[in-house]
Amino acid sequence: MSGNGAEDYYGLRRCIVTAQEALDRRWADDADVVVVPDPPREQWASLQAAGFRIKPGWVTWGRPTPARAEDFLAGLSKAERRNFRDVRRYVDTQGLTIEVHARLTPELFAEFLVVYDAQIAAMPHGLPAAHGVDATEAGLADFFLVAARAGDELIAGVVCRVAASDLAMRIAFSAARPQVRQAMISRALYLAAFEEARRRDFAWISLGTDPTLYGHIAQAGLFTFKSRLGFVPVPLHHLDPNDNGCDEAELVLNTERLSEPALSLCYARPPDRRGTWADPLPMRLDVLSPAHGLDLRPYRASFVTEAS
């Protein structure tokens, strides 16, 4: 698909063009973002010289399954360990219960979707991806639910996929009511999900797949959250060549419709191999903000070799 006009992409003016169209045109206020899907490798240098960043369109986050909760917490920063302590205290003082439902039934999934839909509706550009799941006994056979309840009411949940053909337990969907989301309830649910991954002998945990322009559909805070928990991003099409992911050349022209700040995760250099969670590729992080002298320390990560 290519064209000369910008199309509305969930509130963002996005122009999708070929590599040659990208190089033949001077871009100004024509769009917010210009994207070249799957640009030919021989044109990467020319596109970069024209201001485009070469990047995977989507990344999937993963990390080894920790042997014990204590091992996982020991690998976190002091601030993150404090966050986990605080949420554990919150669960206890509020009298909440956290339960792992080893099989996700249609009734439990419907209960989760009530919370999920309310959270998606409050997002500027939320995508209701959970509705793509076949909500039947057969369609939910590879999923389980970690639920937080206040009495009988489900107030937060994490839906995880545990297909026998997959090396990783995948956290597929997460949602919480606003009051417990502010209390970081997801951290308590993730610990329970990690324990279930250990019980089922999964060597890896995946924390989902994101577009690499954070500040639009996925927010910048999601990047920092996942990286602080020790997860690393790998291009989606490196993990699954049969998926729809691909490399892109991206030029951000206007950040007014993005969050402040926005983040663009790019290749630090042209990859000479496929990335893996065990051996991720070096990445570059562009922090997109009109502010001067922005503190880049919150965006440090083991896989980020360049940031600006």
Salt bridges, closest charged atoms under 4 A:
ASP30 OD2 - ARG25 NH2 3.01
ASP32 OD1 - ARG13 NH2 3.13
ASP32 OD1 - ARG257 NH1 3.01
ASP71 OD1 - ARG68 NH2 2.95
GLU80 OE2 - ARG187 NH2 2.96
ASP86 OD1 - ARG89 NH1 2.97
GLU99 OE1 - HIS101 NE2 3.66
GLU111 OE2 - ARG149 NH1 2.70
ASP117 OD1 - HIS131 NE2 2.68
GLU137 OE1 - ARG103 NH2 3.76
ASP166 OD2 - ARG161 NH1 3.83
ASP166 OD2 - ARG170 NE 2.43
GLU195 OE1 - ARG198 NH2 2.14
GLU196 OE2 - ARG199 NH2 2.71
GLU196 OE2 - ARG200 NE 2.78
ASP210 OD2 - LYS226 NZ 2.92
ASP247 OD1 - HIS237 NE2 3.12
GLU250 OE1 - LYS55 NZ 2.79
ASP279 OD1 - ARG273 NH2 3.38
ASP286 OD2 - ARG53 NE 2.64
ASP286 OD1 - ARG284 NE 2.75
ASP295 OD2 - ARG297 NH2 2.95
GLU306 OE1 - ARG284 NH1 2.81
